[in-house]
Amino acid sequence: MSRQPDILIVPVDGSEGASEAARYAVGIAEGLGAPVRLVYAFPKDPVDMFGIPTEAPGPEALEYFAPEAFDRLRDQSAEKAFAATRKAVGETTIEIQEQIISGSPAEAIVEHAAGEDDPMIVIGRRGLSGFKEFLLGSVSQRVLHHAGCPVTVVR
């Protein structure tokens, strides 16, 4: 990147860390006059989310193997994350976009940013992930190491 960012990409998941990152990004965007795009990463399909069942899945998991139910779960989850972020950011004159992206969070975020001209990723240090992320490394850490654009990690 040889100039200021044209867009600030903020991954959100409804966590306080994501809200902090969004507030920080809006502050930067106000100075740059750039839009902020909130992105919500969701698995590509039920198998990506739940894995291949090794035994008969329970009724709740089985329900989401239907495409329309899986899409509804994705949309409801995304809307909760976007609403929490909008509330945290409050009123602003900055253009705020919302987009759902598919795939494993870190990889989907990096891939999404790679498709933009002069992006900057602003990501919270900690999200809603739990023990799995502790063992495998945080999404923010993987984004920081693999993104081809500037990344700001907000604490």
DSSP file with accessible surface (Angstrom, degrees, kcal/mol):
  #  RESIDUE AA STRUCTURE BP1 BP2  ACC     N-H-->O    O-->H-N    N-H-->O    O-->H-N    TCO  KAPPA ALPHA  PHI   PSI    X-CA   Y-CA   Z-CA
    1    1 A M              0   0  109      0, 0.0     3,-0.0     0, 0.0   116,-0.0   0.000 360.0 360.0 360.0 124.2    0.0    0.0    0.0
    2    2 A S        +     0   0  119      2,-0.1     2,-0.3     0, 0.0     0, 0.0   0.411 360.0  26.0-105.9  -0.2    1.5    3.2   -1.1
    3    3 A R  S    S-     0   0  137      1,-0.1     3,-0.1     0, 0.0     0, 0.0  -0.846 100.7 -54.1-147.1-174.5   -1.1    5.6    0.1
    4    4 A Q  S    S-     0   0  104     -2,-0.3    -2,-0.1     1,-0.1    -1,-0.1  -0.240  70.2 -87.1 -66.0 155.4   -3.9    6.0    2.7
    5    5 A P        -     0   0   11      0, 0.0   113,-0.1     0, 0.0    -1,-0.1  -0.333  24.7-155.9 -65.0 144.3   -6.5    3.3    2.9
    6    6 A D  S    S+     0   0   57    112,-3.2     2,-0.3   111,-0.4   112,-0.1   0.631  81.9  15.9 -88.6 -21.0   -9.5    3.6    0.6
    7    7 A I  E     -a  119   0A   7    111,-1.0   113,-1.6    27,-0.2     2,-0.6  -0.985  66.6-140.0-152.7 143.4  -11.6    1.4    2.9
    8    8 A L  E     -ab 120  36A   0     27,-2.2    29,-3.2    -2,-0.3     2,-0.5  -0.947  19.0-155.9-106.9 121.7  -11.4    0.1    6.5
    9    9 A I  E     -ab 121  37A   0    111,-3.1   113,-2.7    -2,-0.6    29,-0.2  -0.880  10.2-173.1-101.6 124.4  -12.5   -3.5    6.9
   10   10 A V  E     - b   0  38A   0     27,-3.1    29,-2.3    -2,-0.5     2,-0.2  -0.934  14.9-146.5-123.4 107.4  -13.7   -4.4   10.4
   11   11 A P  E     - b   0  39A  16      0, 0.0   113,-0.4     0, 0.0     2,-0.3  -0.547  24.0-168.5 -69.1 134.2  -14.5   -8.0   11.2
   12   12 A V        +     0   0    6     27,-2.9    29,-0.4    -2,-0.2    70,-0.1  -0.943  30.6 163.2-128.5 149.3  -17.3   -8.3   13.7
   13   13 A D        -     0   0   49     -2,-0.3     3,-0.1     2,-0.2    -1,-0.1   0.215  68.1 -93.3-143.5   9.8  -18.8  -11.0   15.8
   14   14 A G  S    S+     0   0   31      1,-0.3     2,-0.1    67,-0.3    -2,-0.0   0.406  84.5 130.8  89.9  -1.4  -20.8   -9.2   18.4
   15   15 A S  S  > S-     0   0   10      1,-0.1     4,-2.0   109,-0.0    -1,-0.3  -0.362  71.2-116.4 -82.9 163.5  -18.0   -9.2   20.9
   16   16 A E  H  > S+     0   0  116      1,-0.2     4,-2.7     2,-0.2     5,-0.2   0.871 116.6  58.4 -64.9 -35.6  -16.7   -6.1   22.9
   17   17 A G  H  > S+     0   0   20    109,-0.3     4,-2.1     1,-0.2    -1,-0.2   0.913 106.5  47.0 -60.4 -41.4  -13.4   -6.5   21.1
   18   18 A A  H  > S+     0   0    4      2,-0.2     4,-2.4     1,-0.2    -1,-0.2   0.892 111.1  52.1 -67.9 -37.7  -15.1   -6.1   17.7
   19   19 A S  H  X S+     0   0    6     -4,-2.0     4,-2.5     2,-0.2    -2,-0.2   0.916 109.0  49.8 -64.5 -42.1  -17.1   -3.1   19.0
   20   20 A E  H  X S+     0   0   76     -4,-2.7     4,-2.4     1,-0.2    -1,-0.2   0.915 111.0  49.9 -61.0 -43.8  -13.8   -1.5   20.1
   21   21 A A  H  X S+     0   0    0     -4,-2.1     4,-2.8     2,-0.2    -2,-0.2   0.911 110.4  50.1 -62.5 -40.9  -12.3   -2.1   16.7
   22   22 A A  H  X S+     0   0    1     -4,-2.4     4,-2.5     2,-0.2    -2,-0.2   0.921 110.2  49.1 -65.4 -43.0  -15.3   -0.6   15.0
   23   23 A R  H  X S+     0   0   84     -4,-2.5     4,-1.9     2,-0.2    -1,-0.2   0.927 113.2  47.8 -61.6 -42.6  -15.2    2.5   17.1
   24   24 A Y  H  X S+     0   0  122     -4,-2.4     4,-2.0     1,-0.2    -2,-0.2   0.929 111.3  50.4 -63.1 -44.6  -11.5    2.9   16.4
   25   25 A A  H  X S+     0   0    0     -4,-2.8     4,-3.2     1,-0.2    -2,-0.2   0.893 107.4  53.3 -62.8 -40.1  -12.0    2.4   12.7
   26   26 A V  H  X S+     0   0    9     -4,-2.5     4,-2.4     1,-0.2    -1,-0.2   0.912 106.8  52.9 -63.4 -39.4  -14.8    5.0   12.5
   27   27 A G  H  X S+     0   0   40     -4,-1.9     4,-1.2     2,-0.2    -1,-0.2   0.926 112.8  43.7 -60.4 -43.4  -12.4    7.5   14.2
   28   28 A I  H  X S+     0   0   42     -4,-2.0     4,-1.8     1,-0.2     3,-0.4   0.935 112.3  53.3 -64.9 -45.3   -9.8    6.8   11.5
   29   29 A A  H  X>S+     0   0    0     -4,-3.2     4,-2.8     1,-0.2     5,-1.0   0.855 102.5  58.0 -61.2 -36.0  -12.4    6.9    8.8
   30   30 A E  H  <5S+     0   0  107     -4,-2.4    -1,-0.2     1,-0.2    -2,-0.2   0.897 109.4  45.2 -61.5 -38.8  -13.6   10.3    9.9
   31   31 A G  H  <5S+     0   0   73     -4,-1.2    -1,-0.2    -3,-0.4    -2,-0.2   0.829 121.7  37.5 -72.5 -31.6  -10.1   11.6    9.4
   32   32 A L  H  <5S-     0   0   47     -4,-1.8    -2,-0.2     2,-0.1    -1,-0.2   0.667  98.4-129.3 -92.6 -21.2   -9.6    9.9    6.0
   33   33 A G  T  <5 +     0   0   65     -4,-2.8    -3,-0.2     1,-0.3    -4,-0.1   0.779  62.5 138.9  72.8  26.4  -13.1   10.3    4.6
   34   34 A A      < -     0   0    8     -5,-1.0    -1,-0.3    -6,-0.2   -27,-0.2  -0.723  54.3-111.0-102.6 153.0  -13.1    6.6    3.9
   35   35 A P        -     0   0   28      0, 0.0   -27,-2.2     0, 0.0     2,-0.4  -0.395  22.1-134.3 -76.6 161.3  -16.0    4.1    4.3
   36   36 A V  E     -bc   8  96A   0     59,-2.7    61,-3.1   -29,-0.2     2,-0.6  -0.963  13.7-159.0-113.9 131.3  -16.0    1.4    7.0
   37   37 A R  E     -bc   9  97A  27    -29,-3.2   -27,-3.1    -2,-0.4     2,-0.5  -0.953   4.7-153.8-114.1 117.0  -17.1   -2.1    5.9
   38   38 A L  E     -bc  10  98A   3     59,-3.2    61,-2.4    -2,-0.6     2,-0.4  -0.756  16.3-165.3 -83.1 128.1  -18.2   -4.4    8.7
   39   39 A V  E     -bc  11  99A   1    -29,-2.3   -27,-2.9    -2,-0.5     2,-0.5  -0.958  11.1-163.0-120.4 138.6  -17.7   -8.0    7.7
   40   40 A Y  E     - c   0 100A  34     59,-2.1    61,-2.7    -2,-0.4     2,-0.4  -0.979  12.7-149.5-119.8 116.4  -19.2  -11.1    9.4
   41   41 A A  E     + c   0 101A  21     -2,-0.5    61,-0.2   -29,-0.4    65,-0.0  -0.757  21.3 172.4 -90.1 131.8  -17.5  -14.4    8.6
   42   42 A F  E     - c   0 102A   6     59,-2.3    61,-2.4    -2,-0.4    -2,-0.0  -0.980  40.4 -88.4-137.1 145.6  -19.7  -17.5    8.7
   43   43 A P        -     0   0   30      0, 0.0     6,-0.1     0, 0.0    61,-0.0  -0.120  33.9-123.7 -53.0 152.6  -19.0  -21.1    7.6
   44   44 A K  S    S-     0   0  139      1,-0.1    58,-0.0    58,-0.1     3,-0.0   0.831  83.2 -11.2 -68.0 -35.0  -19.7  -21.9    4.0
   45   45 A D  S  > S-     0   0   73      1,-0.1     4,-1.8    25,-0.0     3,-0.2  -0.947  79.5 -86.5-157.2 172.7  -22.0  -24.8    4.7
   46   46 A P  H  >>S+     0   0   18      0, 0.0     4,-3.7     0, 0.0     5,-0.5   0.862 123.9  54.0 -59.5 -35.8  -23.3  -27.0    7.5
   47   47 A V  H  >5S+     0   0   65      1,-0.2     4,-2.3     2,-0.2    18,-0.0   0.918 108.1  50.4 -65.6 -39.0  -20.5  -29.5    7.2
   48   48 A D  H  45S+     0   0   82      1,-0.2    -1,-0.2     2,-0.2     4,-0.1   0.870 118.6  39.7 -63.9 -33.1  -18.0  -26.6    7.5
   49   49 A M  H  <5S+     0   0   71     -4,-1.8    -2,-0.2     1,-0.1    -1,-0.2   0.927 132.9  19.1 -82.6 -48.4  -19.8  -25.5   10.6
   50   50 A F  H  <5S-     0   0   88     -4,-3.7    -3,-0.2     1,-0.2    -2,-0.2   0.573 100.5-129.8-101.6 -14.3  -20.6  -28.8   12.3
   51   51 A G     << -     0   0   31     -4,-2.3    -1,-0.2    -5,-0.5    -2,-0.1  -0.161  47.2 -46.5  84.7 173.7  -18.2  -31.2   10.7
   52   52 A I        -     0   0  135     -4,-0.1     2,-0.1     1,-0.1    -5,-0.0  -0.713  69.0-113.8 -81.2 122.8  -19.1  -34.5    9.1
   53   53 A P        -     0   0   61      0, 0.0     3,-0.1     0, 0.0    -2,-0.1  -0.358  26.5-169.5 -61.3 130.4  -21.4  -36.3   11.5
   54   54 A T  S    S+     0   0  139      1,-0.1     2,-0.3    -2,-0.1    -2,-0.0   0.599  79.0  15.3 -93.0 -16.3  -19.7  -39.5   12.9
   55   55 A E  S    S-     0   0  156     -3,-0.0    -1,-0.1     0, 0.0     0, 0.0  -0.891 115.4 -55.4-142.6 174.7  -23.0  -40.6   14.5
   56   56 A A        -     0   0   91     -2,-0.3    -2,-0.1    -3,-0.1     2,-0.0  -0.325  62.4-125.8 -57.5 121.5  -26.5  -39.6   14.0
   57   57 A P        -     0   0   48      0, 0.0    -1,-0.1     0, 0.0     0, 0.0  -0.370  26.0-105.8 -67.7 152.5  -26.7  -35.8   14.5
   58   58 A G     >  -     0   0   40      1,-0.1     4,-2.8    -2,-0.0     5,-0.2  -0.218  36.3 -98.0 -70.0 166.9  -29.2  -34.5   17.1
   59   59 A P  H  > S+     0   0  117      0, 0.0     4,-2.0     0, 0.0     5,-0.1   0.862 121.5  53.3 -57.9 -37.3  -32.4  -32.7   15.9
   60   60 A E  H  > S+     0   0  154      2,-0.2     4,-1.0     1,-0.2     0, 0.0   0.944 113.9  40.6 -65.4 -47.4  -30.9  -29.2   16.4
   61   61 A A  H >4 S+     0   0   30      1,-0.2     3,-0.6     2,-0.2     4,-0.4   0.916 113.6  54.6 -66.2 -41.0  -27.8  -29.9   14.3
   62   62 A L  H >< S+     0   0  100     -4,-2.8     3,-1.6     1,-0.2     4,-0.4   0.880  99.6  62.2 -61.6 -36.0  -29.8  -31.8   11.7
   63   63 A E  H >< S+     0   0   92     -4,-2.0     3,-1.3     1,-0.3    -1,-0.2   0.891 100.4  53.4 -55.6 -40.8  -32.2  -28.9   11.3
   64   64 A Y  T << S+     0   0   56     -4,-1.0    -1,-0.3    -3,-0.6    -2,-0.2   0.499  88.3  77.6 -81.7  -0.4  -29.4  -26.6   10.0
   65   65 A F  T <  S+     0   0   62     -3,-1.6    -1,-0.3    -4,-0.4    -2,-0.2   0.660  74.6  92.3 -78.5 -14.6  -28.3  -29.1    7.3
   66   66 A A  S <> S-     0   0   32     -3,-1.3     4,-2.6    -4,-0.4     3,-0.3  -0.669  84.4-131.8 -76.3 129.3  -31.3  -27.8    5.3
   67   67 A P  H  > S+     0   0   88      0, 0.0     4,-2.6     0, 0.0     5,-0.2   0.878 103.8  49.8 -53.0 -43.4  -30.1  -25.0    3.1
   68   68 A E  H  > S+     0   0  124      1,-0.2     4,-2.0     2,-0.2     5,-0.1   0.893 112.8  47.0 -67.6 -35.2  -32.9  -22.5    4.0
   69   69 A A  H  > S+     0   0    4     -3,-0.3     4,-2.5    -6,-0.2    -1,-0.2   0.904 112.2  50.2 -71.0 -38.9  -32.4  -23.1    7.7
   70   70 A F  H  X S+     0   0    8     -4,-2.6     4,-2.5     2,-0.2    -2,-0.2   0.931 111.1  48.9 -64.1 -43.1  -28.6  -22.7    7.4
   71   71 A D  H  X S+     0   0   65     -4,-2.6     4,-2.7    -5,-0.2    -1,-0.2   0.893 110.7  50.9 -62.8 -39.5  -29.1  -19.4    5.5
   72   72 A R  H  X S+     0   0  117     -4,-2.0     4,-2.7     2,-0.2     5,-0.2   0.925 109.8  49.5 -64.9 -42.2  -31.5  -18.2    8.2
   73   73 A L  H  X S+     0   0   29     -4,-2.5     4,-2.6     2,-0.2     5,-0.2   0.929 112.3  48.8 -61.3 -43.9  -29.0  -19.1   10.9
   74   74 A R  H  X S+     0   0   58     -4,-2.5     4,-2.6     1,-0.2    -2,-0.2   0.946 113.5  45.8 -59.9 -49.8  -26.3  -17.2    9.0
   75   75 A D  H  X S+     0   0   76     -4,-2.7     4,-2.5     1,-0.2    -2,-0.2   0.897 114.2  47.5 -64.5 -40.8  -28.5  -14.1    8.5
   76   76 A Q  H  X S+     0   0  107     -4,-2.7     4,-2.0     2,-0.2    -1,-0.2   0.917 113.4  48.4 -67.3 -41.5  -29.7  -14.0   12.1
   77   77 A S  H  X S+     0   0   29     -4,-2.6     4,-1.9    -5,-0.2    -2,-0.2   0.917 113.1  47.8 -63.8 -44.0  -26.2  -14.4   13.4
   78   78 A A  H  X S+     0   0    2     -4,-2.6     4,-3.0    -5,-0.2     5,-0.2   0.922 109.4  52.7 -63.5 -43.6  -24.9  -11.7   11.2
   79   79 A E  H  X S+     0   0   88     -4,-2.5     4,-2.9     1,-0.2     5,-0.2   0.896 107.7  51.8 -62.7 -38.3  -27.7   -9.3   12.0
   80   80 A K  H  X S+     0   0  162     -4,-2.0     4,-2.2     2,-0.2    -1,-0.2   0.934 112.9  45.2 -61.8 -43.8  -27.0   -9.7   15.8
   81   81 A A  H  X S+     0   0    3     -4,-1.9     4,-2.0     2,-0.2   -67,-0.3   0.921 115.2  46.8 -66.9 -43.8  -23.3   -8.9   15.2
   82   82 A F  H  X S+     0   0    9     -4,-3.0     4,-3.0     2,-0.2     5,-0.2   0.918 112.3  50.4 -64.3 -42.5  -24.0   -6.0   12.9
   83   83 A A  H  X S+     0   0   37     -4,-2.9     4,-2.4    -5,-0.2    -2,-0.2   0.918 109.9  49.8 -63.8 -42.5  -26.7   -4.6   15.4
   84   84 A A  H  X S+     0   0   36     -4,-2.2     4,-2.1    -5,-0.2    -1,-0.2   0.904 113.7  46.8 -62.1 -38.4  -24.3   -4.8   18.3
   85   85 A T  H  X S+     0   0    0     -4,-2.0     4,-2.5     2,-0.2     5,-0.2   0.920 110.3  50.9 -71.6 -43.5  -21.6   -3.0   16.3
   86   86 A R  H  X S+     0   0  100     -4,-3.0     4,-2.4     1,-0.2    -2,-0.2   0.920 111.9  48.9 -58.5 -42.5  -24.0   -0.3   15.1
   87   87 A K  H  < S+     0   0  184     -4,-2.4    -1,-0.2    -5,-0.2    -2,-0.2   0.922 111.8  48.5 -63.4 -42.6  -25.1    0.3   18.7
   88   88 A A  H  < S+     0   0   24     -4,-2.1    -2,-0.2    -5,-0.2    -1,-0.2   0.875 114.1  46.0 -66.0 -36.8  -21.5    0.5   19.9
   89   89 A V  H  < S-     0   0   25     -4,-2.5    -2,-0.2     1,-0.1    -1,-0.2   0.882  91.3-172.4 -75.0 -39.4  -20.4    2.9   17.1
   90   90 A G     <  -     0   0   40     -4,-2.4     2,-0.2    -5,-0.2    -1,-0.1  -0.343  45.6  -7.0  76.7-160.6  -23.4    5.2   17.6
   91   91 A E  S    S+     0   0  191     -4,-0.1     2,-0.3    -2,-0.1     3,-0.0  -0.449  71.9 156.8 -72.6 137.8  -24.2    8.1   15.2
   92   92 A T        -     0   0   37     -2,-0.2     4,-0.1     2,-0.1    -2,-0.0  -0.980  45.9-139.2-155.1 155.3  -21.6    8.9   12.5
   93   93 A T  S    S+     0   0  140     -2,-0.3     2,-0.2     2,-0.1    -1,-0.0   0.496  74.1 108.2 -91.5  -6.1  -21.5   10.6    9.2
   94   94 A I  S    S-     0   0   23      1,-0.1     2,-0.4   -59,-0.0    -2,-0.1  -0.476  81.1-109.6 -72.3 140.1  -19.1    7.9    7.9
   95   95 A E        -     0   0  120     -2,-0.2   -59,-2.7   -66,-0.1     2,-0.5  -0.563  35.5-164.7 -68.8 123.9  -20.5    5.4    5.4
   96   96 A I  E     -c   36   0A  52     -2,-0.4     2,-0.3   -61,-0.2   -59,-0.2  -0.967   4.1-168.9-117.2 118.6  -20.8    2.0    7.1
   97   97 A Q  E     -c   37   0A  46    -61,-3.1   -59,-3.2    -2,-0.5     2,-0.4  -0.704   7.3-151.3-100.0 156.5  -21.3   -1.0    4.9
   98   98 A E  E     +c   38   0A  76     -2,-0.3     2,-0.3   -61,-0.2   -59,-0.2  -0.997  18.8 170.4-130.6 133.5  -22.2   -4.5    6.1
   99   99 A Q  E     -c   39   0A  78    -61,-2.4   -59,-2.1    -2,-0.4     2,-0.4  -0.991  26.1-141.6-146.8 135.1  -21.2   -7.7    4.3
  100  100 A I  E     -c   40   0A  56     -2,-0.3     2,-0.3   -61,-0.2   -59,-0.2  -0.804  23.0-168.3 -91.5 132.2  -21.4  -11.4    5.2
  101  101 A I  E     -c   41   0A  14    -61,-2.7   -59,-2.3    -2,-0.4     2,-0.4  -0.897  13.9-128.4-119.8 153.6  -18.4  -13.4    4.0
  102  102 A S  E     +c   42   0A  67     -2,-0.3     2,-0.2   -61,-0.2   -58,-0.1  -0.834  57.0  37.0-109.1 139.9  -18.1  -17.2    3.9
  103  103 A G  S    S-     0   0    5    -61,-2.4    -2,-0.1    -2,-0.4     6,-0.0  -0.659  97.5 -19.7 126.0-177.6  -15.4  -19.4    5.3
  104  104 A S  S  > S-     0   0   53     -2,-0.2     4,-3.1     1,-0.1     5,-0.3  -0.431  71.5-118.1 -61.3 133.1  -13.1  -19.8    8.2
  105  105 A P  H  > S+     0   0   49      0, 0.0     4,-2.6     0, 0.0     5,-0.2   0.883 106.3  42.3 -49.5 -55.1  -12.9  -16.3    9.8
  106  106 A A  H  > S+     0   0    2      1,-0.2     4,-2.4     2,-0.2     5,-0.2   0.941 119.4  43.8 -61.2 -47.1   -9.1  -15.5    9.3
  107  107 A E  H  > S+     0   0  101      1,-0.2     4,-2.6     2,-0.2    -1,-0.2   0.905 114.3  49.8 -65.8 -40.8   -8.9  -16.9    5.8
  108  108 A A  H  X S+     0   0    7     -4,-3.1     4,-2.5     2,-0.2    -1,-0.2   0.901 111.6  49.0 -65.4 -39.2  -12.2  -15.2    4.7
  109  109 A I  H  X S+     0   0    4     -4,-2.6     4,-2.5    -5,-0.3     5,-0.2   0.943 113.1  46.0 -65.4 -47.0  -11.1  -11.9    6.1
  110  110 A V  H  X S+     0   0   29     -4,-2.4     4,-2.1    -5,-0.2    38,-0.2   0.929 114.7  48.0 -62.4 -44.1   -7.7  -12.0    4.4
  111  111 A E  H  X S+     0   0  149     -4,-2.6     4,-0.9    -5,-0.2    -1,-0.2   0.912 111.1  50.8 -63.9 -42.0   -9.3  -13.1    1.1
  112  112 A H  H >< S+     0   0   28     -4,-2.5     3,-0.9     1,-0.2    -2,-0.2   0.935 111.0  47.9 -61.8 -46.3  -11.9  -10.4    1.3
  113  113 A A  H >< S+     0   0    4     -4,-2.5     3,-1.9     1,-0.2    -1,-0.2   0.871 103.9  61.7 -63.3 -35.0   -9.3   -7.7    1.9
  114  114 A A  H 3< S+     0   0   84     -4,-2.1    -1,-0.2     1,-0.3    -2,-0.2   0.768  97.3  59.8 -64.2 -22.4   -7.2   -9.0   -1.0
  115  115 A G  T << S+     0   0   65     -4,-0.9     2,-0.3    -3,-0.9    -1,-0.3   0.434  95.9  79.1 -85.0   1.5  -10.0   -8.2   -3.3
  116  116 A E  S <  S-     0   0   62     -3,-1.9     2,-0.5    -4,-0.1  -109,-0.0  -0.777  81.4-118.6-109.2 153.5  -10.0   -4.5   -2.4
  117  117 A D  S    S-     0   0  132     -2,-0.3  -111,-0.4     1,-0.2  -110,-0.1  -0.810  92.2 -13.1 -87.9 125.6   -7.7   -1.7   -3.6
  118  118 A D  S    S+     0   0   35     -2,-0.5  -112,-3.2  -113,-0.1  -111,-1.0   0.897  88.4 170.1  51.1  56.9   -5.8   -0.1   -0.6
  119  119 A P  E     -a    7   0A  10      0, 0.0     2,-0.4     0, 0.0  -111,-0.2  -0.465  22.8-155.8 -87.6 166.9   -7.7   -1.7    2.3
  120  120 A M  E     -a    8   0A  25   -113,-1.6  -111,-3.1    29,-0.1     2,-0.5  -0.984  11.0-142.8-137.7 132.6   -6.8   -1.6    5.9
  121  121 A I  E     -ad   9 151A   0     29,-2.4    31,-3.0    -2,-0.4     2,-0.5  -0.845  12.1-170.3 -96.7 131.1   -8.1   -4.2    8.4
  122  122 A V  E     + d   0 152A   0   -113,-2.7     2,-0.4    -2,-0.5    31,-0.2  -0.979  19.6 171.9-120.6 113.3   -9.0   -3.0   11.9
  123  123 A I  E     - d   0 153A  10     29,-2.7    31,-2.8    -2,-0.5     2,-0.1  -0.944  33.5-114.7-130.5 144.3   -9.6   -6.0   14.1
  124  124 A G  E     - d   0 154A   8   -113,-0.4    16,-0.2    -2,-0.4    31,-0.2  -0.468  23.4-129.6 -72.8 147.9  -10.2   -6.6   17.8
  125  125 A R  S    S+     0   0  117     29,-2.4     2,-0.4     1,-0.2    15,-0.3   0.871  93.0  27.4 -66.3 -37.1   -7.6   -8.6   19.6
  126  126 A R        +     0   0  107     28,-0.3  -109,-0.3    14,-0.1    -1,-0.2  -0.988  67.9 173.7-130.7 137.2  -10.2  -10.9   21.1
  127  127 A G        -     0   0   31     -2,-0.4  -111,-0.1  -110,-0.2  -110,-0.0  -0.173  55.3 -66.9-115.1-147.6  -13.6  -12.0   19.8
  128  128 A L  S    S+     0   0  118     -2,-0.1    -2,-0.0  -113,-0.1  -114,-0.0   0.502  89.9 117.6 -86.8  -6.6  -16.2  -14.5   20.9
  129  129 A S        -     0   0   49      1,-0.1    -2,-0.1     2,-0.1     9,-0.0  -0.187  44.9-166.3 -64.5 158.7  -14.0  -17.6   20.2
  130  130 A G    >>  -     0   0   49      3,-0.0     4,-1.6     4,-0.0     3,-0.5   0.106  49.4 -23.8-118.7-132.3  -13.1  -19.8   23.0
  131  131 A F  H 3> S+     0   0  145      1,-0.2     4,-2.2     2,-0.2     5,-0.2   0.843 125.4  60.6 -60.0 -38.4  -10.7  -22.6   23.8
  132  132 A K  H 3> S+     0   0  141      1,-0.2     4,-2.5     2,-0.2    -1,-0.2   0.925 106.5  46.9 -56.3 -45.2  -10.3  -23.7   20.2
  133  133 A E  H <> S+     0   0   21     -3,-0.5     4,-2.1     1,-0.2    -1,-0.2   0.865 107.4  57.6 -67.1 -33.5   -8.9  -20.3   19.3
  134  134 A F  H  < S+     0   0  137     -4,-1.6    -1,-0.2     1,-0.2    -2,-0.2   0.928 113.3  39.8 -60.8 -41.9   -6.6  -20.4   22.4
  135  135 A L  H  < S+     0   0  113     -4,-2.2    -2,-0.2     1,-0.2    -1,-0.2   0.883 124.7  35.9 -74.2 -40.5   -5.1  -23.7   21.1
  136  136 A L  H  < S-     0   0  112     -4,-2.5    -2,-0.2    -5,-0.2    -1,-0.2   0.582 118.1 -98.0 -93.0 -11.3   -4.9  -22.7   17.4
  137  137 A G     <  -     0   0   16     -4,-2.1    -1,-0.2    -5,-0.2    -2,-0.1   0.018  47.3 -71.7 100.9 145.3   -4.1  -19.0   17.7
  138  138 A S     >  -     0   0   19     -4,-0.1     4,-2.2     1,-0.1     5,-0.2  -0.279  33.5-120.7 -73.5 157.4   -6.5  -16.1   17.5
  139  139 A V  H  > S+     0   0   26      1,-0.2     4,-2.9     2,-0.2     5,-0.2   0.927 115.2  53.9 -59.2 -44.6   -8.2  -14.9   14.3
  140  140 A S  H  > S+     0   0    9    -15,-0.3     4,-2.7     1,-0.2    -1,-0.2   0.900 107.5  50.6 -61.1 -38.2   -6.5  -11.5   14.8
  141  141 A Q  H  > S+     0   0  100    -16,-0.2     4,-1.8     2,-0.2    -1,-0.2   0.925 111.9  46.4 -65.8 -42.8   -3.1  -13.1   15.0
  142  142 A R  H  X S+     0   0   46     -4,-2.2     4,-1.5     2,-0.2    -2,-0.2   0.910 113.5  49.1 -67.2 -39.5   -3.6  -15.2   11.8
  143  143 A V  H  X S+     0   0    0     -4,-2.9     4,-2.5     1,-0.2     3,-0.4   0.943 109.3  53.3 -63.2 -45.2   -5.0  -12.1   10.0
  144  144 A L  H  < S+     0   0   86     -4,-2.7    -1,-0.2    -5,-0.2    -2,-0.2   0.890 114.0  41.8 -56.8 -40.1   -2.0  -10.0   11.1
  145  145 A H  H  < S+     0   0  130     -4,-1.8    -1,-0.2    -5,-0.2    -2,-0.2   0.707 123.8  34.4 -83.6 -18.8    0.4  -12.6    9.8
  146  146 A H  H  < S+     0   0  133     -4,-1.5    -2,-0.2    -3,-0.4    -3,-0.2   0.603  86.6 105.4-115.3 -14.4   -1.3  -13.4    6.5
  147  147 A A     <  -     0   0   21     -4,-2.5     4,-0.1    -5,-0.2   -37,-0.1  -0.424  57.0-148.9 -71.1 144.2   -2.9  -10.2    5.3
  148  148 A G  S    S+     0   0   88    -38,-0.2    -1,-0.1    -2,-0.1    -4,-0.1   0.126  78.6  58.5 -95.9  19.4   -1.3   -8.3    2.4
  149  149 A C  S    S-     0   0   22    -31,-0.1   -29,-0.1     1,-0.0    -2,-0.1  -0.865 103.2 -66.8-137.8 170.5   -2.4   -4.9    3.7
  150  150 A P        -     0   0   49      0, 0.0   -29,-2.4     0, 0.0     2,-0.4  -0.344  48.8-164.1 -61.2 141.4   -2.0   -2.9    6.9
  151  151 A V  E     -d  121   0A  27    -31,-0.2     2,-0.5    -4,-0.1   -29,-0.2  -0.999   8.1-163.5-129.8 129.8   -3.7   -4.5    9.9
  152  152 A T  E     -d  122   0A  36    -31,-3.0   -29,-2.7    -2,-0.4     2,-0.6  -0.968   7.9-155.8-113.0 124.7   -4.4   -2.7   13.2
  153  153 A V  E     -d  123   0A  48     -2,-0.5     2,-0.5   -31,-0.2   -29,-0.2  -0.904  11.8-151.1-100.9 122.1   -5.2   -4.8   16.2
  154  154 A V  E      d  124   0A  17    -31,-2.8   -29,-2.4    -2,-0.6   -28,-0.3  -0.813 360.0 360.0-100.1 129.9   -7.2   -3.0   18.8
  155  155 A R              0   0  222     -2,-0.5   -31,-0.0   -31,-0.2    -1,-0.0  -0.632 360.0 360.0 -95.6 360.0   -6.9   -3.9   22.4
